[in-house]
Amino acid sequence: MNREQRRLQQREERRQEAGGQTARPTATARAQQAAARVEKRERTSFKQYLREVRQEMGKVAWPDRRTLLTYTVVSLITTVFFTALTSGLDFVFKTGVVEILNR
């Protein structure tokens, strides 16, 4: 469960404890609720934010050194290839246009 879902669930539980609606609200009621949410958003502390960022970063599957090196080399080779291709096509088209205009 991610942070947004957890907060939504907590808000829903508080709403139910306070005797809020349990049935699905109408479109007008949903619009009013959305407007109210925009006006007063739940703020989290900087400490809470950093804690959640650290938790999420711990869930990331980081590549090992060999995989990272492979990805880097492939990226560099691809970049060099497409740069050369673009430069070559630019030269060919420029030469072609100049030849056509000089006739």
C-alpha positions as a printed Julia matrix, in Angstrom:
103×3 Matrix{Float64}:
   0.0    0.0     0.0
   1.54   3.28   -1.0
   1.52   6.52    0.92
  -1.45   8.04   -0.91
  -3.6    4.94   -0.44
  -2.67   4.75    3.25
  -3.61   8.39    3.81
  -6.86   7.92    1.91
  -7.69   4.91    4.05
  -6.9    6.85    7.24
  -9.12   9.73    6.14
 -11.91   7.3     5.31
 -11.61   5.67    8.74
 -11.73   9.06   10.47
 -14.75   9.99    8.4
 -16.54   6.79    9.39
 -15.68   7.28   13.06
 -17.14  10.78   12.88
 -20.37   9.39   11.43
 -19.63  10.32    7.82
 -21.33   8.87    4.8
 -20.78   5.21    4.1
 -22.82   5.1     0.88
 -21.36   6.28   -2.41
 -21.83  10.05   -2.73
 -23.51  11.71   -5.7
 -21.57  13.66   -8.31
 -22.39  16.96   -6.6
 -21.29  15.63   -3.23
 -18.08  14.3    -4.76
 -17.38  17.7    -6.34
 -17.93  19.43   -3.0
 -15.66  16.93   -1.26
 -12.96  17.46   -3.89
 -13.18  21.22   -3.43
 -12.89  20.79    0.34
  -9.85  18.54   -0.09
  -8.15  21.16   -2.25
  -8.78  23.83    0.37
  -7.4   21.88    3.33
  -4.81  19.33    2.36
  -3.22  17.22    5.0
   0.35  18.43    5.48
   3.13  16.1     6.47
   6.25  17.08    8.32
   9.62  17.2     6.63
  10.8   14.4     8.9
   7.84  12.22    7.83
   8.59  13.01    4.18
  12.24  11.97    4.54
  11.24   8.77    6.33
   8.84   7.84    3.52
  11.42   8.68    0.85
  13.93   6.43    2.58
  11.39   3.6     2.73
  10.57   3.95   -0.96
  14.25   4.1    -1.94
  14.78   0.88   -0.01
  12.19  -0.82   -2.21
  14.02   0.11   -5.41
  15.81  -2.76   -7.16
  19.19  -1.15   -7.78
  21.4   -2.71  -10.5
  24.7   -4.28   -9.57
  28.0   -2.81  -10.79
  28.29  -5.05  -13.87
  24.73  -4.34  -15.02
  25.22  -0.61  -14.5
  28.44  -0.7   -16.54
  26.65  -2.61  -19.33
  23.78  -0.11  -19.42
  26.23   2.8   -19.49
  28.25   1.36  -22.38
  25.1    0.55  -24.37
  23.78   4.08  -23.79
  27.03   5.68  -24.91
  27.31   3.5   -28.03
  23.68   4.22  -28.94
  24.23   7.96  -28.45
  27.36   7.96  -30.62
  25.59   5.91  -33.33
  22.55   8.16  -33.55
  24.71  11.29  -33.42
  26.78  10.0   -36.35
  23.62   8.98  -38.23
  22.02  12.38  -37.74
  25.22  14.19  -38.75
  25.6   12.0   -41.84
  22.01  12.54  -42.94
  22.37  16.27  -42.32
  25.48  16.39  -44.51
  23.86  14.35  -47.3
  20.68  16.44  -47.37
  22.61  19.71  -47.13
  24.84  18.68  -50.02
  21.81  17.6   -52.03
  19.96  20.87  -51.46
  23.06  22.92  -52.36
  23.5   20.9   -55.59
  19.84  21.4   -56.53
  20.02  25.15  -55.86
  23.27  25.59  -57.83
  21.84  24.13  -61.05
